[in-house]
């Protein structure tokens, strides 16, 4: 079985970003979750730490540089966000380096979407099968 890539686009209106993340192990997801558990509820930097976890995880799990997505004449055109970045991780960090409200939501929902796709398909069989 070849390594699975999970591709998706996320953004606002016509401003979308395409991500390509590799399938991760259950332990990696558990470690991801533990990083949130380790942040105290009353930590004054909780929101900043959570954002950093999202960015770190996207950087770690990305197998290609993120790309902007434009619709031109009915066709999607993909362009590297940081073409000079040496790696997908560097490109992720470059994109999320300037924290905005939109980027907070994009980072959060990119991880949510990715984690949702990690779950395998389950089919229940009826009593006669």
C-alpha positions in Angstrom: 0.0 0.0 0.0 1.5 3.3 -1.0 1.5 6.3 1.4 -1.7 8.1 1.3 -1.9 11.8 0.7 -4.9 13.8 2.0 -5.4 16.9 -0.2 -7.9 19.7 0.5 -8.5 23.4 0.0 -9.6 25.8 2.7 -10.1 29.5 2.8 -12.6 32.3 2.3 -14.5 33.0 -0.8 -12.1 32.9 -3.8 -9.0 33.0 -1.6 -8.3 29.4 -1.0 -5.1 27.5 0.2 -4.4 23.9 -0.9 -2.8 21.6 1.5 -1.3 18.1 1.0 -0.7 16.2 4.2 0.6 12.7 4.6 -1.3 10.0 6.6 0.0 9.9 10.2 0.1 7.2 12.8 -2.3 7.0 15.7 0.6 7.8 18.1 1.2 11.1 16.2 -2.4 12.1 16.6 -2.2 11.1 20.3 0.9 13.3 20.8 -0.9 16.1 19.0 -3.9 15.9 21.4 -1.6 15.6 24.4 0.0 19.0 23.5 -3.5 20.6 24.0 -4.1 18.7 27.2 -0.8 20.1 28.6 -1.9 23.7 28.2 -3.6 24.9 31.4 -7.1 26.3 31.0 -6.1 29.5 32.7 -2.8 30.0 30.8 -2.8 33.6 29.5 -1.0 32.4 26.3 -3.5 29.5 25.7 -4.7 30.8 22.3 -1.2 31.5 21.1 0.0 28.1 22.1 -2.9 26.4 20.4 -2.2 28.3 17.2 1.4 27.3 17.4 0.4 23.6 17.8 -1.8 23.9 14.6 1.1 25.5 12.6 3.7 23.0 14.0 1.4 20.1 13.1 0.7 21.4 9.6 4.4 21.9 9.1 5.3 18.4 10.3 2.6 16.6 8.3 2.8 18.5 5.0 4.3 16.6 2.1 4.1 19.5 -0.3 4.2 23.2 -0.1 0.8 24.9 0.4 -0.5 26.6 -2.7 -2.9 29.5 -3.3 -5.8 28.5 -5.5 -7.3 30.8 -8.0 -10.2 30.2 -10.4 -9.2 31.6 -13.8 -11.5 31.1 -16.8 -13.3 28.3 -14.9 -10.0 26.4 -14.2 -8.2 26.1 -10.9 -4.7 27.5 -11.0 -2.3 26.5 -8.2 0.7 28.7 -7.2 3.2 28.1 -4.4 2.7 30.5 -1.6 6.4 30.7 -0.8 8.2 29.4 -3.9 11.7 30.1 -2.4 11.0 28.1 0.8 13.3 25.1 1.0 10.6 22.7 2.4 6.9 22.3 2.9 7.5 23.0 6.6 9.3 26.3 5.8 6.5 27.3 3.5 3.8 26.5 6.1 5.7 28.6 8.7 6.0 31.4 6.2 2.3 31.4 5.4 1.2 31.3 9.0 4.0 33.6 10.3 1.8 36.7 10.1 -1.1 35.7 12.4 -4.4 37.0 11.3 -8.0 36.1 12.3 -8.5 34.4 9.0 -5.2 32.4 9.3 -6.2 31.3 12.9 -9.4 29.8 11.5 -7.7 28.3 8.5 -5.0 26.6 10.7 -7.7 25.3 13.1 -10.0 24.0 10.4 -7.2 22.6 8.3 -6.3 20.4 11.2 -10.0 19.5 11.9 -10.5 18.5 8.2 -7.3 16.5 8.1 -8.1 14.6 11.3 -11.6 13.9 10.0 -10.2 12.3 6.9 -7.8 10.1 8.9 -10.8 8.0 10.1 -11.3 5.0 7.9 -14.6 4.1 6.4 -16.8 1.8 8.4 -19.6 -0.2 6.9 -21.9 -2.1 9.2 -23.3 -5.4 8.0 -26.9 -6.4 8.4 -28.0 -9.5 10.2 -28.4 -11.5 6.9 -24.9 -10.7 5.6 
